[in-house]
């Protein structure tokens, strides 16, 4: 039995042992099936696999040596080594589930990260597929803005290189979240009818909001307004959160096909949500 995205989202580390046993059985006995899993399934599996220990309290699996985990690894390494200065820093003190990461492991992680980042960069520049054809233009716009900072000598060459690496890794983080959410859905959008109008929150909605409003370090000096922790929005469940906001708005004011944007006040902060058609 495989699990849907919604079912896995409801499972925590405590009550997920049954699901893990089933995926582990496939991993050991039907290895080829692991690469065919949906992204939310692989994320769930590798997130748990890395903390499994034997009766001697030794880590059972080295996920860094598992080819099927490559998508998860770039996501994980970005989270571990991103710092507060727009860089991926393998010299900083870093931690994982086993505590502080030793220097020899950091070196290994660095090599894996840049190998995977190179593969990701190639795919991003090609922009093929229903996810990347949307994410690529968002990245290119940000990259041009970063280049402008360098041209205007607001940042130096070394800073530009470090921020470029950070930006590509961040866009992978966006891609990972968006694909994990929509993978397995025939129509890559959440939808509902509000005020007689069909509303959709799709790949573009999710990726645009994340890249414009949720990465202050990446966006430093290159546009975008940064959102704090907005209680009504869940970045891991963004499409449904956005539609939920529209539903709330519709309880107070009628929305028509001429409505260009919605205004909200949450915890005394003002927000605007633009709509688009097509």
C-alpha positions as CSV (number, residue, x, y, z in Angstrom):
1,X,0.0,0.0,0.0
2,X,1.3,3.5,-0.9
3,X,0.2,6.7,0.7
4,X,-1.3,9.9,-0.7
5,X,0.2,13.3,-0.1
6,X,-2.6,14.1,2.4
7,X,-2.1,10.9,4.3
8,X,1.6,11.3,4.7
9,X,1.1,14.9,5.8
10,X,-1.0,13.7,8.7
11,X,1.7,11.2,9.8
12,X,4.3,12.2,12.4
13,X,7.6,10.5,13.4
14,X,5.8,8.7,16.2
15,X,3.0,6.9,14.4
16,X,4.6,6.4,11.0
17,X,6.3,3.0,11.7
18,X,3.8,1.1,9.6
19,X,4.3,3.3,6.6
20,X,8.1,3.1,7.0
21,X,8.1,-0.7,7.2
22,X,6.2,-0.8,3.9
23,X,8.6,1.5,2.1
24,X,11.6,-0.2,3.7
25,X,10.3,-3.5,2.4
26,X,10.2,-2.1,-1.1
27,X,13.6,-0.5,-0.7
28,X,15.2,-3.9,0.3
29,X,13.2,-6.3,-1.9
30,X,12.0,-4.2,-4.8
31,X,14.6,-1.4,-5.1
32,X,13.6,-0.3,-8.6
33,X,10.2,0.8,-7.2
34,X,11.8,3.5,-5.0
35,X,12.7,5.7,-7.9
36,X,9.1,5.5,-9.1
37,X,7.6,6.9,-5.9
38,X,6.0,10.3,-5.9
39,X,8.1,13.1,-4.5
40,X,6.1,13.4,-1.3
41,X,6.6,9.7,-0.7
42,X,10.3,9.8,-1.3
43,X,10.6,12.8,1.0
44,X,8.7,11.0,3.7
45,X,10.8,7.8,3.3
46,X,14.3,9.4,3.2
47,X,13.4,11.8,6.0
48,X,12.8,8.8,8.2
49,X,15.4,6.4,6.7
50,X,18.3,8.6,7.8
51,X,17.4,8.3,11.5
52,X,16.9,4.5,11.6
53,X,19.3,2.8,14.0
54,X,20.2,-0.7,14.8
55,X,20.2,-2.3,18.3
56,X,23.7,-0.9,18.9
57,X,22.3,2.7,18.3
58,X,24.3,2.9,15.0
59,X,22.8,4.6,12.0
60,X,21.6,1.8,9.7
61,X,21.5,3.6,6.3
62,X,23.8,6.2,4.8
63,X,21.4,8.2,2.6
64,X,24.4,10.0,1.0
65,X,25.3,6.8,-0.8
66,X,21.7,6.1,-2.1
67,X,21.3,7.3,-5.7
68,X,17.5,7.4,-5.3
69,X,17.9,10.0,-2.6
70,X,19.6,12.7,-4.7
71,X,16.6,15.0,-4.9
72,X,16.1,14.9,-1.2
73,X,19.9,15.4,-0.5
74,X,20.2,18.7,-2.3
75,X,17.1,19.9,-0.4
76,X,18.6,18.7,2.9
77,X,22.1,20.0,2.3
78,X,20.7,23.4,1.4
79,X,18.8,23.6,4.6
80,X,21.8,22.5,6.7
81,X,24.4,24.8,5.2
82,X,22.6,28.0,4.2
83,X,23.8,30.8,6.4
84,X,22.6,34.3,7.2
85,X,24.9,36.0,4.6
86,X,23.4,34.8,1.4
87,X,25.8,31.8,1.1
88,X,26.0,28.1,1.4
89,X,28.7,27.8,4.1
90,X,30.4,24.4,4.6
91,X,32.8,25.9,7.2
92,X,30.1,26.9,9.7
93,X,29.1,24.8,12.7
94,X,26.3,22.6,11.4
95,X,24.1,19.9,12.8
96,X,22.0,17.0,11.6
97,X,20.0,14.3,13.4
98,X,23.2,12.9,14.8
99,X,24.5,16.1,16.3
100,X,27.3,18.3,15.2
101,X,28.7,17.4,11.7
102,X,32.4,16.7,11.8
103,X,34.8,18.3,9.3
104,X,35.3,15.1,7.2
105,X,31.6,14.8,6.7
106,X,31.3,18.4,5.8
107,X,33.9,17.9,3.0
108,X,31.8,14.9,1.7
109,X,28.6,17.0,1.9
110,X,30.3,19.8,0.0
111,X,31.3,17.6,-2.8
112,X,27.9,16.0,-3.0
113,X,26.2,19.4,-2.9
114,X,28.1,21.0,-5.8
115,X,27.7,17.8,-7.9
116,X,23.9,17.9,-7.4
117,X,23.8,21.7,-7.8
118,X,25.5,21.4,-11.1
119,X,22.9,18.9,-12.3
120,X,20.1,21.1,-11.0
121,X,21.6,24.2,-12.7
122,X,21.6,22.4,-16.0
123,X,18.0,21.4,-15.7
124,X,17.0,24.8,-14.5
125,X,18.6,26.5,-17.6
126,X,17.0,24.0,-19.9
127,X,13.6,24.7,-18.3
128,X,11.9,21.6,-19.6
129,X,8.8,20.1,-18.0
130,X,5.7,21.6,-16.4
131,X,7.5,22.7,-13.3
132,X,10.7,24.1,-14.7
133,X,9.1,26.0,-17.6
134,X,7.4,28.1,-14.9
135,X,10.2,28.3,-12.4
136,X,13.0,29.1,-15.0
137,X,11.6,32.6,-15.9
138,X,11.2,33.4,-12.2
139,X,14.9,32.5,-11.7
140,X,16.1,34.4,-14.7
141,X,14.4,37.5,-13.5
142,X,16.0,37.2,-10.1
143,X,19.4,36.5,-11.6
144,X,19.3,39.6,-13.8
145,X,18.4,41.6,-10.8
146,X,21.5,40.2,-9.0
147,X,23.6,41.0,-12.0
148,X,22.4,44.5,-11.9
149,X,23.7,44.8,-8.3
150,X,27.1,43.7,-9.5
151,X,27.1,46.1,-12.5
152,X,26.2,49.0,-10.2
153,X,29.0,47.8,-7.9
154,X,26.7,47.4,-5.0
155,X,28.2,43.9,-4.5
156,X,31.6,42.6,-5.4
157,X,32.5,39.7,-7.7
158,X,33.0,37.2,-4.8
159,X,29.7,38.2,-3.2
160,X,28.0,37.8,-6.6
161,X,29.4,34.2,-6.9
162,X,28.3,33.3,-3.4
163,X,24.8,34.8,-3.9
164,X,24.5,33.1,-7.2
165,X,25.1,29.7,-5.6
166,X,22.7,30.6,-2.8
167,X,20.0,31.7,-5.3
168,X,20.3,28.5,-7.4
169,X,20.1,26.4,-4.2
170,X,17.1,28.4,-3.0
171,X,15.3,28.0,-6.3
172,X,15.8,24.2,-5.9
173,X,14.2,24.5,-2.4
174,X,11.2,26.2,-4.1
175,X,11.1,23.5,-6.8
176,X,11.3,20.8,-4.2
177,X,8.4,22.1,-2.2
178,X,6.2,22.8,-5.2
179,X,6.9,19.4,-6.9
180,X,6.4,17.6,-3.6
181,X,3.0,19.2,-3.3
182,X,1.7,18.7,-6.8
183,X,3.5,15.5,-7.8
184,X,0.9,12.8,-8.3
185,X,-1.9,15.3,-9.0
186,X,-3.2,15.0,-12.6
187,X,-4.1,18.6,-12.6
188,X,-1.3,20.6,-11.0
189,X,-3.6,23.0,-9.2
190,X,-6.0,23.3,-6.3
191,X,-9.3,24.8,-7.3
192,X,-12.7,25.9,-6.0
193,X,-15.7,28.0,-7.0
194,X,-16.1,31.2,-5.1
195,X,-18.7,33.8,-5.9
196,X,-19.5,31.8,-9.0
197,X,-16.0,32.1,-10.2
198,X,-13.5,29.3,-10.6
199,X,-10.3,30.0,-8.7
200,X,-7.0,28.1,-9.1
201,X,-3.8,28.0,-7.1
202,X,-1.3,26.3,-9.4
203,X,2.5,25.8,-9.8
204,X,3.0,29.5,-10.8
205,X,1.0,30.7,-7.7
206,X,3.0,28.6,-5.3
207,X,6.5,29.3,-6.9
208,X,5.8,33.0,-7.4
209,X,4.7,33.6,-3.9
210,X,7.6,31.7,-2.4
211,X,10.3,33.4,-4.5
212,X,8.9,36.9,-4.1
213,X,7.9,36.9,-0.5
214,X,9.6,34.1,1.6
215,X,13.3,34.3,1.1
216,X,14.6,37.6,2.5
217,X,18.3,36.6,2.2
218,X,18.0,35.8,-1.4
219,X,15.9,38.8,-2.2
220,X,18.1,41.3,-0.4
221,X,18.4,44.3,-2.7
222,X,16.6,42.7,-5.6
223,X,13.0,43.2,-5.0
224,X,10.1,41.4,-3.4
225,X,8.3,42.2,-0.2
226,X,9.0,39.8,2.6
227,X,6.2,38.2,4.6
228,X,6.7,37.2,8.2
229,X,5.0,34.3,9.8
230,X,1.4,34.9,8.6
231,X,-0.9,32.6,10.7
232,X,-3.4,32.0,7.8
233,X,-0.7,30.9,5.3
234,X,1.2,27.6,5.4
235,X,4.2,27.6,3.1
236,X,4.0,23.8,2.9
237,X,0.3,23.9,2.0
238,X,0.3,27.2,0.1
239,X,-2.3,26.5,-2.6
240,X,-5.0,25.6,-0.2
241,X,-4.0,28.4,2.1
242,X,-4.4,30.9,-0.7
243,X,-7.8,29.6,-1.7
244,X,-8.8,29.7,2.0
245,X,-7.9,33.4,2.1
246,X,-10.1,34.1,-0.9
247,X,-13.0,32.2,0.7
248,X,-12.6,34.3,3.8
249,X,-12.6,37.5,1.8
250,X,-15.7,36.4,-0.1
251,X,-17.6,36.2,3.2
252,X,-17.1,40.0,3.7
253,X,-17.2,41.3,0.1
254,X,-18.4,40.0,-3.2
255,X,-15.7,39.1,-5.7
256,X,-16.3,39.7,-9.4
257,X,-14.4,39.0,-12.6
258,X,-13.3,42.7,-12.5
259,X,-11.7,42.3,-9.1
260,X,-8.0,42.9,-9.6
261,X,-6.8,42.3,-6.0
262,X,-7.9,41.5,-2.5
263,X,-6.9,43.5,0.6
264,X,-6.4,41.8,4.0
265,X,-5.4,42.9,7.5
266,X,-3.9,40.1,9.6
267,X,-2.6,40.9,13.1
268,X,-2.7,44.6,12.2
269,X,-0.5,44.1,9.1
270,X,-1.9,44.9,5.6
271,X,-1.5,42.4,2.8
272,X,-2.6,42.4,-0.9
273,X,-3.4,39.4,-3.0
274,X,-3.4,39.9,-6.7
275,X,-5.5,37.8,-9.0
276,X,-4.7,36.9,-12.6
277,X,-6.8,35.3,-15.4
278,X,-6.0,33.1,-18.2
